[in-house]
Amino acid sequence: MTSGPVEVQMCQSILPCHANHQGELGAGQLLKWMDTTACLAGEHAGMACVTASMDDIQFEETVRVGQVINIKARVNRAFNTSMEVGIYVTVQEVLSGVTKRVCVAFSTFVAKPTGTHKVSLKPLDVQGSVEEMLEYSLASERRRLRLYNEEAFKNLMKDYYNLQNKGYRKPVVPVVSTELMRVESIELGLPPHANHHGNTFGGQIMACMENVATVAASLLCGYYPSLEAVDMFRFRGPSSVGDRLVFKAMVNNTFQTSVEVGVWVEAYNCEEWNEGTPRHINSASMIYYIPGRDGEKQMFPDVTYTTLDGERRLIGAIVRKRILKVKTLSLDPSLRNIPNFSSQKTHSRAEFSCVLQVGVYVHEEADMLCLKVEMKIKTTAFHAFLLLADLRLRPQWDRNYLISAFSANFHFWVNYSFNVNLKLYLYHHRDPYIVALRSVTMATVPPDENSIRSEVKCAGFLVHEIGYSACKVSHYNQVTSGVLPYVEGNLAGWSKSMEEKAMSCISFLEQDLLTRQFWYAHIRTILGQLFKK
Ligand SMILES: CCCC(=O)SCCNC(=O)CCNC(=O)[C@H](O)C(C)(C)COP(=O)(O)OP(=O)(O)OC[C@H]1O[C@@H](n2cnc3c(N)ncnc32)[C@H](O)[C@@H]1OP(=O)(O)O
């Protein structure tokens, strides 16, 4: 496989045979073209590959008959046996020449030469544009999120059921039962449905999935819904010509102006069909909306469930919505120019969480990870700096820390989670105020078998004054990849531990705010009276 990325481009004029009854390009047809273009980009050096997954896609524009669609695909990064292919779709209005973005998607292809052996791919040699470098970096972040998606989902579902057991059951207003919107369709895998390797073409499977999902959504709304987004197609196993493919779709949940439909695909060969033992080869969920005449999206009725499976799917839709939100924030390319702690040249970073006063960012380079937690504090920068630089106070807001030794010159403590000994390295008494810490080895605190040592390379706080009595505190941690398991929950969206720690730090720094505000007001009054005199 050659090492540089090659862009592959497909251009299609939209004809009535590609469109639905409303003259709009069917999403299924678009998915087929996208899969083909991406596969050609992945196979550009002659190595056969199969689609393993296609990440979440948001459709931004409706494409109509007479318009021209342009699909560009390029390998962003090769991992071991798999690679990520980026797909960029635009639509052009022929008469005006106006071009709009339809969607951006990321597919994972796995190299599959003939035979059963696996092939390791050569690393991609990206020396091109800044954009290529950035995509190369973001590809590993996306891979982490995509491979964690299933686990994140399971954990959030568990959290939900735990809450329920503690009596937090959310009341459901029963209106329409999801069981009524169940659609099933069978297809026979014929040669025209196969790809160039003789397996059922991935694009064809996605198109059939979209077809049954659209029928289920239209049963609910009694109208023609439009596809807004897809939550990841995962090709769990192959199917081939002669297989019977059963597509099952069911409404999972509604959210005011959208509905989520889940689709499940099973494949059977003749024997499996007779024995009733299907292979689960794909599943995905799709979000639809009803376009109104005035451009406003129309409302969907509330739905409820009558079976345990119905309940699981209803909750699953809420959980997926939450994960999608975190992922979108994580990988938003508009959030780019965050200064980095190491001041080295870096390629990627992403904000993956944001509550009112807290922003959490991750930035990856080689085997190092830089975590930044940004907090807006209602206190002066100097006051925040004094409190943060006094490491004896740290356990008041960070329960992972324990002071094990303290002296006038050095402040040592042990981080419980990683058993790291940190040394206060630098105080800086001016805006921006800096508290810098570095990992050191301490003979008095030897490593033990239950903890990993020296995962935090350096850490610290940067405190910037922002106006009168307010500041921005950035807490940095540069860590090795061994810390990943501790922050993955935050990345994947099921844990809020970093935000919780930040909120605890904020309340620690702001705790005597009222007292100080009283004194500031008091001093201002006295000064005002003095000047009057
Ligand atoms: C013309 C368009 C092309 C087509 O039509 S292809 C037809 C549609 N696709 C298929 O039929 C593929 C069906 N699935 C399969 O055959 C297998 O599940 C597949 C994808 C080959 C993986 O199987 P294995 O190799 O046994 O799995 P593995 O656990 O060893 O992983 C190998 C590499 O694949 C990656 N992978 C597996 N499932 C994934 C997923 N859902 N999303 C993203 N990446 C995934 C996995 O991370 C691993 O990557 P790496 O080797 O670490 O780089």
The ligand as an ORCA input file, in Angstrom:
! r2SCAN-3c Opt
* xyz 0 1
  C     -17.664     -1.361     -2.139
  C     -17.802     -1.080     -0.680
  C     -17.211     -2.123      0.232
  C     -18.208     -3.115      0.660
  O     -19.255     -3.246      0.171
  S     -17.770     -4.123      1.983
  C     -19.210     -5.010      2.413
  C     -19.793     -4.557      3.699
  N     -18.929     -4.853      4.800
  C     -18.752     -6.097      5.290
  O     -19.320     -7.070      4.841
  C     -17.834     -6.232      6.477
  C     -18.452     -7.118      7.520
  N     -17.586     -7.176      8.707
  C     -16.500     -7.978      8.762
  O     -16.205     -8.723      7.861
  C     -15.666     -7.894     10.027
  O     -16.464     -7.485     11.092
  C     -14.458     -6.904      9.866
  C     -14.909     -5.490      9.567
  C     -13.559     -7.400      8.725
  C     -13.651     -6.921     11.174
  O     -13.420     -8.234     11.536
  P     -12.079     -8.692     12.277
  O     -10.925     -8.390     11.415
  O     -12.246    -10.084     12.733
  O     -12.175     -7.767     13.538
  P     -11.055     -7.223     14.493
  O     -11.727     -7.053     15.816
  O      -9.834     -8.059     14.422
  O     -10.728     -5.751     13.921
  C      -9.921     -5.529     12.802
  C      -9.771     -4.037     12.651
  O     -11.049     -3.438     12.356
  C     -11.364     -2.443     13.317
  N     -12.789     -2.508     13.529
  C     -13.510     -3.616     13.795
  N     -14.799     -3.275     13.909
  C     -14.855     -1.936     13.717
  C     -15.912     -0.989     13.699
  N     -17.167     -1.365     13.889
  N     -15.622      0.300     13.465
  C     -14.360      0.681     13.246
  N     -13.322     -0.168     13.233
  C     -13.579     -1.454     13.474
  C     -10.555     -2.808     14.550
  O     -10.345     -1.691     15.352
  C      -9.294     -3.334     13.935
  O      -8.501     -2.227     13.523
  P      -6.905     -2.218     13.644
  O      -6.425     -3.546     13.111
  O      -6.575     -2.024     15.085
  O      -6.463     -1.073     12.787
*
